[in-house]
Amino acid sequence: MDKKNALRAGALAAGTSLMMLLMSSPAFAVMRDDGDDPGPGLSVVETLGLFVVAPIVLFLVIAGLVIVGEKSMKQKQS
């Protein structure tokens, strides 16, 4: 039974890997579609701001709101 399960798991992993490789072919990115109108690219500063600074600031705002809410709940219970 152990050998059969290992063979089944290997076949599943191989099939999944093959499908992922076939579906993620970069060749589709080369051809432009009708109606494509890409905008200008982002600068390094804009990219860092959008993908690094903005999530950190959003996390800090949400964490701050949670902390303030917890403190107000503790004061009401006391």
JOMOJO-V121511 format. One record per residue. PSI is psi in degrees with one decimal (* if undefined). OMEGA is omega in degrees with one decimal (* if undefined). BURIAL is # if it has 9 or more other C-alpha atoms within 8 Angstrom, else .. Layout:
PSI,OMEGA,BURIAL + PSI,OMEGA,BURIAL
This chain:
-37.3,-176.9,. + -39.2,-180.0,. + -37.6,-179.8,. + -41.8,178.5,. + -38.7,178.7,. + -41.2,178.0,. + -41.1,178.8,. + -43.5,179.0,. + -39.7,177.6,. + -42.1,178.6,. + -39.7,178.2,. + -43.8,179.1,. + -41.8,179.2,. + -42.8,178.8,. + -41.6,179.3,. + -43.2,179.3,. + -42.5,179.4,. + -43.6,179.1,. + -38.6,178.4,. + -41.3,179.0,. + -40.3,-179.3,. + -37.1,-176.7,. + -22.8,-175.9,. + 32.4,-179.5,. + 128.9,-179.0,. + -4.2,-178.4,. + -28.7,-179.9,. + -23.3,-178.7,. + -18.3,-177.2,. + -38.1,-177.1,. + 133.4,178.0,. + 142.6,175.6,. + 156.6,174.6,. + 133.9,179.2,. + -1.9,176.3,. + 132.4,176.7,. + 75.2,-177.6,. + 140.9,178.4,. + -179.3,178.4,. + 152.1,-179.8,. + 164.8,178.2,. + 146.1,174.1,. + 173.1,179.6,. + -41.9,-179.4,. + -42.8,178.6,. + -39.8,179.5,. + -46.9,178.6,# + -39.9,178.7,# + -41.2,-176.3,# + -39.9,-172.4,# + -8.2,179.4,. + -58.0,-173.8,# + -46.2,-177.5,# + -45.3,177.2,# + -36.3,178.5,# + -45.1,179.0,. + -42.6,178.5,. + -42.0,177.1,. + -45.0,-178.8,. + -37.7,178.1,. + -46.3,179.7,. + -43.4,178.3,. + -40.2,177.8,. + -42.0,178.4,. + -38.3,177.9,. + -43.9,-179.7,. + -44.0,178.7,. + -41.1,178.4,. + -39.8,178.2,. + -41.3,179.9,. + -39.5,179.4,. + -33.9,177.1,. + -39.6,179.4,. + -38.3,-179.4,. + -34.7,179.2,. + -34.9,-178.7,. + -26.5,-177.2,. + *,*,.
